[in-house]
Amino acid sequence: QSSFHLQLGRLLQTKLFPCIYQQHFFTIANQLARGYKLITEREERIDAMQIFLIAGEKSRAASAFPEAQFFFARGIFLIRDEVDWKDNYRMCVDCYSKAAETAALTGDYEKMDEWLNIVLLRSKELDDQLRAYYIRVKALASQAEMEPAVDVGLEAMKLVGVKMPSRNVLMHTLFDLAKTRCLMKRKCVEDLLQLHPIEERHMIPALRLMNLLCTISASGKRTLCPLICFKSVQLNMKYGMTEGMPASIALYGALLLRFGFSITEAAKYSEIATTLQQRLGYKETIANVTMLTYGIVFP
């Protein structure tokens, strides 16, 4: 039966006209997936991996997470040796990373850890390692394991030279508060919108991770939360805008209020965060920005 489905998938791949290929893409992917264990030739394996990767991405975009994991897992099965990792590195990393991320969404944390460990072991590029850590941190946070999530995230940030003090935390916090206030004092929305694009590729996932740590440290490690927030704002100002920056600025405004600064100063950054969120249309942080702005600064 598996050989029949594989042969049918092969025929559809080769015989369908290009103009109707996309209409029947999932039919091809499903037929190949039913006979994937019989695919042994290297060229065909790589082609099938590409099909399973695309099918997984399309399924995930449609919120069909179990189906997405089904396709990603079959793509992973077809990765056989060192040559695959050497010649098709990006495809291999994408298969494992996206499979792990999807497994987290379906609650299959055991598989997620298994696949992330392989990414961290095999990855040659820093941004791939940081993305893997981001997935792990977010999964831990979704299980309400906030303190371990912060620990994992801070360990990952050491890869880009961001370290948190183990002693004299209050002194470091006050120093970074003063530094951040000087940095942000004359900034307005237009200044932030004109931030230059991030040039260091690895800083995109690094800043995304740092912005996530801002949120979860409020529940995970409250003594470090202000310091993480201040460093996050500093890094965003140095390297460029990311999707998490509005939430970091909103938290910064809320923290100013908690540190005893005026409501006027705190409100300024809450308004900046809200305006950035609206203009840039970032969906990932809209809940955090709204909660920090209207739950703390403007209750």
N, C-alpha and C positions, 0 to 999 in steps of 0.2 A: 504493500500500500504506500509506504514512504517513497519507494522508487517511482511509483505512478505519479504521485504529486510532484516530485522533483522533475520528472520528465515533462509534465504539463507546464510547470513554471518555466522550464527552459524553452519550450516551444513558444509560449506567450512572449517571452523576452525577445526572441529572435524573429518571430513572424508578425507581431503587431506593427502596424504603421506608426511612425513617430507621432502623427497627429492625434492618435487615440491612446497612446501609451499611458499618459498620465491618468486618463479616465479609468484605466484598469490596473493602476499601479498596486493597489492593495490586494487585488486578486493574485498578481504575480508574487508579491511579497508573502502572502499567506501560503501559496503553493510551495514556494521555496522553503518556507519555515517548516512545513510538514515533512520535508525530506532533507533538512539541513545536515543531518548526521552523515549523509551519504556524499556530501560535497567534499572532495579530497584534492582535486587539482588546484594548484596555487592561484592561478589567474581567476578561476571561477569562485574560489573562496573570497578573494578580494572584492570581486564584483558583488557577491552576495552580501558581504559585510556592508558595503556601501548602500545596498538596497535596504537592509535591516536597519541601518543607522537612520536613513531618511524616513523609513516607515515609523520608527520609534519617535522621531522628532515630530512628524505629522500627528501621530496619535497623542503625544503629550500636549501639543498645541491645542488639540481638541478636548483636553482634559480626560482623555481615555488612558489613565495611568497604568492599569494592569496590562492593557494591550501594548503600551509603550515599553514596559519592562519586559514583556514577552519577546518583542523584536530585538531590543538591546541585548538581552541574554543570549539570543541566537547569534548575534554578531560577535559577542565575546567568545562563544564556543568555537568559532571559526579562526580565532587567533591562536596560532599553533607554536610559533617558534620565535627566536631572536630576530630572524630575518624580517618577519612581519613588523616587529616593533621598530626595526631600523629603517625599513623602506616605506612603511605606512604609519609612522609615529602618530601623526595627528588623528588619523582615523581610529587607531587603537585607544589613544587617550580619551577621545570623545566617546567611544563606545562604553568604556569603563566609567567615566565621570558621569555621563548622562544616565547610565544604568543605575549608578549609586544614588544620584539625585532623585530619580524616579522611585527607586526602592524606598527611600525615605518618605516620599509622598504616599506610598501604599502601606507604610508601617512595617516594612520588611527590613528592620534595622540590622539584622544579622548579615543579610546579603549586602546591604549598604557598606558595612564595615569591611567585609571581605573584598569588595571591589575597590573601595577607597584605599585599602592597604596596598593593593597592587599598583594603583596610580602613584601613591607616594613612593613606592619602591622603584617603579620604572620611569617616572617622569624625569625628563632632562631639563625642563624649563621651570623657572620659579613661579610663573603665573599659573601653571597647571597644578603645582603643589598647593598654592594658596587657594585655588578654587576648591580643591579637595578638602582643605581645612574648613573652608566656608560651609560646605555641605555638611560636614560633621558637626560644626558648631550650631548650625541652624537646626539640625536634627536633635541634638541634645536639648536645645532650648524648647523645641516643640514637645519634648517629653518632661518639661518642667525641671530639667537638671541644669539649672542656671549656673551654679558655681563651677561644675566641671566644664560647662560650655565656655565660660570666661577663661578658665585655665588653658584649655586647648587653643582658644583664639589668641591669647597673649603669647603662648609658646610659638604659634605660627608667625606672629608679628615680629618675633626676633629675627626671622629670616630677612626682613627688610630693615633691620637695625633699630626697631622700636622696642624698648625695654621698660618695664615698670619696676620701680624701686621696691625692695623687700623691707626697707626700714625708712623711717622719717617720711612716711607717706604724706603727712599734713604739710610739711615743709615744701616738698616737691609740688604738692597741689597748689599751694599759695603762690609759689614761683611761677608755675604754668598759668595760673589764673591771671597774674599781672602781665605775663607775656602775651596771653591771648587778648586781654583787654586793650593793650597797646596796638596789637595787630589789627583788631577789628574796630577800633574807636571811630575812625572816620569813614568806614565802609558803608555803602548803601547797596540796594538791590542791583543797580546798574553796574556797579563795580564788580559784583560777584558774577553777573551774567557775562562779563567780559573776561573772565578768567581764561587763561590760555588752555588749549587741549592738553591732556596728559600725554607726555612723550614717552615716559618709561612704561612699557606695556605691563610689567608686573605690578605697577602701582595701582592699576585699575581694580584687580581683585583684592589687593592689600587694603585700599581705602574702603572698598565695599565691606570687607571683614571688620575693619576698624569702626565703621559706622554702625554695623550690627552689634558690636561689643558695647557701644554707647547705650543701646537700648537694653540689652539683657543684663548688663552690669548693675543696673538700677535694682534688679532683683537678686542678682548673683553675688556680687561683691560691692556693696554700697560704698565702702571706704575708698575703693578705686574708681568708682563711677565718675566723679568730677574730673579726675586726672585723665581718664580715658577720653572723656568728652573734649577737654581742652586740647589734648594731643591730636584728636581727630580733626578738630577745626583747623589747627595749625597745619596738619598734613594736607587737608583739602585746599587751603589757601596757597600752599607751596606748590602742589602738583596739579591742581585743577579741579573742576566741578565733577562730582559723581552723584548718582541717584540718592545716596544716603545723606548727602550734605544738608538738605533742608531739615531733616530730623535732628542732625547734630547741632545745627544752629538753634533750633527750637529748644533743645535740651540745654544748650548754653544759656539762652535767655532765662529759662526756668531756674537754672542753678544760680544765676546772678541774683535773682530774687531771694533764694535760700541763703546766699552768702551775705545778705543784708544791703545789697545795692538797691537803687531806686526803682520803682515800678516803671518809670519812664524809660530807663535804660533797658530793663528786661523786656518791656513791650516793643521796643525798637527791633530787637532781634526776633521776637515772635512774629512781628509783622513781616520782616525780611524773609523768614522761613516760610510763612504762609504764601507770600507773593511768589517766591521761587517755586514752591510746590505747584501753584496754579499756572504759572507761565511755562514751566518746563514739562508739566503734565506727568510727573513721576507718580506711578501708582503704588510702588512698593512701600513708600513711607508716609502715605497720606494719613493713615490712622494715627501714627506716632506724632506727626506734626499737629494734627487736630487736637489730640488728647493733651499734649504738652502746652499748646497755646491756650485752649479754652478750658482745660481742666486745672491748670496751675496758675498761669499768668493772668488770664481773664476768666476767672471762675464765675 
